[in-house]
Amino acid sequence: MKGTSFNSINFYNLSYPFFKNIAFALDAERAHELTIHSMKMTGKFLPDHKDDPRFHLKAMGLDFANPIGLAAGLDKNGEAIAFLTHLPFGFVEIGTVTSRPQTGNDKPRLFRYPEEESLRNRMGFNNFGAERVLENLETSRRRGKIIGVNLGKNKVTENTDAPKDYSVLYRKFAREADYLVINVSSPNTPGLRDLLKDEGLRQIFEAVEVERKKQPKPLLVKVSPDMALEELSSVVGLVNEYKLDGIIATNTTIMKERGEGGVSGKLLTKKARETREFLLKEIKNSHSKAELIGVGGISHFEDLMDFWRAGGRLTQIYSAFIFQGPGVLFEMEKQLGNEFKKRGTKTFEEFLESVRK
Ligand SMILES: Cc1cc2nc3c(=O)[nH]c(=O)nc-3n(C[C@H](O)[C@H](O)[C@H](O)COP(=O)(O)O)c2cc1C
């Protein structure tokens, strides 16, 4: 099969169930730390993935090897970039990174629902801080893949000072990042989601705009699936007004009955999908050029097809990667290849056209 490496498929398909048995017997965050550590130790020695040129796409002025990326929060500190870019990810988003280091909320703060292939987290932007994350990014092997950096405000920063946090972070990362994301949609920093409201967001966009003029880079905003439709419309309005390059939809959702924090994975699919489909319509109706990166509960090839049919292109996954391992990417790549064959398409744009007919 063109563009896929049988060795990697076999290796991850055989080893992941074994690895998962051990990892899932541990506390979820401990397993995460050990995984990041092993990715960090092995990443730079691993070979490049042989990308299939048919899956290439251009978006926001960037060349993506394929439309499936890794969502923010898995590699918050940019420690595993070399490993992650050796997998068939088209792009990898690191962060959320804040200006100063912070430890996040008290543990335990990451919970699994294996039967529902879902997670709940109330991490609270634990990260090494901008200085160290930037150093990791500068020194990482990244194999020509697109790397996004997701930016957040420190917990101690008052909302009125948030614009400053985001503009400082933009300035710091603009040179090294391929794209940047303003994240105001995590449920785990008190009051953060208030910044998604019109005036809060406008002030952030206004402050970042000054830096963006000096160092232009694609800029996106990540939204919550718990927003009212009017709020989503108002985000699209602001994105158009400030000529942002796109919206990432969605972050995790609050499910009070499950406990504190944000839920991701299959339990999020329906809500995230509705949010995405609403946003795609709003983008289209406002003749906007904004890209919509679809994330939230995407776990199988059919979820990708739903998003492509609805008008989207770039997608990200997180929870599916935890529950299915790297094999999920090889599987999605294989199924995309099959669809290309079935439809007789030769490029991703041709494929999208055929899907939307
Ligand atoms: C443990 C965990 C930590 C996360 N941390 C972040 C984060 O720091 N910044 C962010 O924008 N999203 C974060 N997310 C949200 C994901 O990027 C993604 O939007 C969400 O999990 C939905 O995708 P999924 O259903 O494929 O997991 C986190 C998710 C999880 C499960």
The ligand as an ORCA input file, in Angstrom:
! r2SCAN-3c Opt
* xyz 0 1
  C      -5.920     15.242     29.573
  C      -6.323     16.313     28.615
  C      -5.657     17.527     28.652
  C      -6.021     18.540     27.761
  N      -5.344     19.711     27.780
  C      -5.646     20.674     26.876
  C      -4.898     21.870     26.851
  O      -3.945     22.063     27.600
  N      -5.271     22.815     25.943
  C      -6.304     22.628     25.052
  O      -6.572     23.502     24.242
  N      -7.010     21.487     25.064
  C      -6.703     20.509     25.948
  N      -7.422     19.349     25.944
  C      -8.561     19.208     25.011
  C      -8.173     18.501     23.701
  O      -7.239     19.243     22.969
  C      -9.412     18.274     22.843
  O      -9.958     19.529     22.488
  C     -10.472     17.467     23.556
  O      -9.890     16.414     24.291
  C     -11.500     16.877     22.594
  O     -10.893     15.978     21.693
  P     -10.988     14.368     21.874
  O     -12.428     14.043     22.083
  O     -10.410     13.807     20.610
  O     -10.179     14.023     23.065
  C      -7.072     18.330     26.831
  C      -7.734     17.094     26.814
  C      -7.372     16.092     27.679
  C      -8.097     14.773     27.624
*
